[in-house]
Amino acid sequence: MKRSHVLISSLLFASLACSLVSIVTSTPAPSLSPPILVLPTPLPTDESPAPLILENEDGTNIPPATVPVPVASPQPAVARHRLGDAIMLDGIEMIDALNGWAISGRDVLFTTDGAQTWREATPPEVLSPGSQVQAQGTFLDSDHAWVVFSFDNQIPVSAVVWHTRDSGQTWTASASLEHQAYGEQVWAEFFTLDATHLWLMIRGVYLGAGTHYATQFLRTMDGGRTWLPSIGDVGVDYTGMVFADPNHGLITWQTAGFYAASPPEYALTSDGAVNWQVHQLPPPAEAANLFETSPYCEPFQPHMLSSLSIRLLVGCFDEHDPPQVFSSYLYSSEDGGSTWTSIHLPEKILANQVALSFFDEDNALLLGRDIYRSADGGLGWEYTKSVNWDARFSFVDPQTGWAIARANGQTALVKTSNGGASWVEIRPVVGP
C-alpha cells in the first residue's frame, strides 16, 4: 500500500498586493481501502434469466420493445438580482475573450463583454428554504452548460443535472441521478468532451477513524438527458479525470496516509469508463529512488492532448503541512502511457497547489502564487510573476486570463492580457 497524502464592490485590488495568505493543503488520513481498480463489467450469472425472444409466424425475431425515457421540457432561467447589483463570484470559466460563465453561490451567470457585466442564467431548481445552496457545473462553449445543485453540502440522491443549449436562456432537467455517494460533504466534478459525451463524479468525504472518500462515477452519451453508472467506488481521493475521445480516458488519485511509500498510480480506460486498468508511473531518471525515499508522491491534473499524448503532474513532499521539502515533475507520454519522460519543474512549484493549462502541444501555463509559462511543451519553463493571493484561474489563450483572487477573507475578480505578468481588477455587476 502507498502513502499520500464572490466579489466585494469596495475591495481594491491594490489591497491584495499587500496581503499574504499561506496555501495550506491538508493531508488526509488513510482511506478505508487501497486504490485497487479491478473494474470489469460483471458478467451474468447462471441464475440470470434468459432474454425473452419473440418470433413472427415466419420464424423471424420480433425486436424487443423499449421503454422511452421521458423527455423533460425546457424551462426558462430564473433571475434574483436587480440590474447593476454587484456580484461576488465563486468560479469563472471564460470561453473566449468576451463570452464566459460564472457561478455565484446558487446563481449561474453569463457574460458577453469580457466579465464586466453578467446576465442571470440560473436553472429553475426548486430550492429548499433556509438551505445553503451551491451550483456546480461544467461549461463547454457559449451555448452548452450543465449544472447540478448541492443543499447544505449534500447532493440529493434524486438530484438532476440541468442542461442548456442556448447560453442559459432555458434549461432542461435530466433523469434523476440516483447516485450512491455519501459523506459529510458531497460535491460534483465534471469532465466535458463535447455536447454529447460527459462524465460526472459525485464525490463525498466523511470522517471516521481518519478521512475517507466515497465516489459515484456516472456518464452520459446523450448530452445529459440520462446518466448511467460507470465504475464503482474504491475509496480514494481522486485528483483528476480526463478523456481524449468517447472511449479513451485517464483518472488519477492520491491515497495520502500513514502507509509505506510507493509509486504514484493512475488508470486508463479504452471503453468510455466501463473498465479501467491500473498503472504505476516510473521514477524520474534523475532520481531513481525518489518514490522509495519520499513520504508522499502523488499524481495531479492529467491532460490528454490525444489518446496517445498524455501530460500530468507529480508532486513528492514530506509529512509536514505545509511541506518543508518537496519537488514536482511534469510527466509526458506519447504512446498512451507505455513509456514516460519527466521534467523537473521549477523549485517553487508544488504540484498539488498549481493549475496546469495546456493550450496546444507547445504552449502551457503553471498557475499559482508563482506563475510560469512554457512554449516548448513543458521542456522549459520561464518565470512570469509571483502574486500573494490564492486564485481560481480561467485562461482562454496563453496571454488572456481571469482569476478570482482571494486574500485575507476578501475576493476580487482580476484579469491579465499578458500571460499573468500584470493584473487589473474588474468589478462585475448584473447586466441585462
C-alpha positions, 0 to 999 in steps of 0.5 A: 500500500502507498502513502499520500497524502464572490466579489466585494464592490469596495475591495481594491485590488491594490489591497491584495498586493499587500496581503499574504495568505499561506496555501495550506493543503491538508493531508488526509488520513488513510482511506478505508481501502487501497486504490485497487481498480479491478473494474470489469463489467460483471458478467451474468450469472447462471441464475440470470434469466434468459432474454425473452425472444419473440418470433413472427409466424415466419420464424423471424425475431420480433425486436424487443420493445423499449421503454422511452425515457421521458423527455423533460421540457425546457424551462426558462432561467430564473433571475434574483438580482436587480440590474447593476447589483454587484456580484461576488463570484465563486468560479469563472470559466471564460470561453473566449475573450468576451463570452464566459460563465460564472457561478455565484453561490446558487446563481449561474451567470453569463457574460458577453463583454469580457466579465464586466457585466453578467446576465442571470442564467440560473436553472429553475431548481426548486430550492429548499428554504433556509438551505445553503445552496451551491451550483456546480457545473461544467461549461463547454462553449457559449451555448452548452452548460450543465449544472447540478445543485448541492443543499447544505453540502449534500447532493440529493440522491434524486438530484438532476443535472440541468442542461442548456443549449442556448447560453442559459436562456432555458434549461432542461432537467435530466433523469434523476441521478440516483447516485450512491455517494455519501459523506459529510460533504458531497460535491460534483466534478465534471469532465466535458468532451463535447455536447454529447459525451460527459462524465460526472463524479459525485464525490463525498468525504466523511470522517471516521477513524481518519478521512475517507472518500466515497465516489459515484462515477456516472456518464452520459452519451446523450448530452445529459438527458440520462446518466448511467453508472460507470465504475464503482467506488474504491475509496480514494481521493481522486485528483483528476479525470480526463478523456481524449475521445468517447472511449479513451480516458485517464483518472488519477488519485492520491491515497495520502496516509500513514502507509509505506511509500510507493509509486504514484498510480493512475488508470486508463480506460479504452471503453468510455469508463466501463473498465479501467486498468491500473498503472504505476508511473516510473521514477524520474531518471534523475532520481531513481529512488525518489518514490522509495525515499519520499513520504508522499508522491502523488499524481495531479491534473492529467491532460490528454492532448490525444489518446496517445499524448498524455501530460500530468503532474507529480508532486513528492513532499514530506509529512509536514503541512505545509511541506518543508521539502518537496519537488514536482515533475511534469510527466509526458507520454506519447504512446498512451502511457507505455513509456514516460519522460519527466521534467523537473519543474521549477523549485517553487512549484508544488504540484498539488497547489498549481493549475496546469493549462495546456493550450496546444502541444507547445504552449502551457501555463503553471498557475499559482502564487508563482506563475510560469509559462512554457512554449516548448511543451513543458521542456522549459519553463520561464518565470512570469510573476509571483502574486500573494493571493490564492486564485481560481484561474480561467485562461482562454489563450496563453496571454488572456486570463481571469482569476478570482483572487482571494486574500485575507477573507476578501475576493476580487475578480482580476484579469491579465492580457499578458500571460499573468505578468500584470493584473487589473481588477474588474468589478462585475455587476448584473447586466441585462 
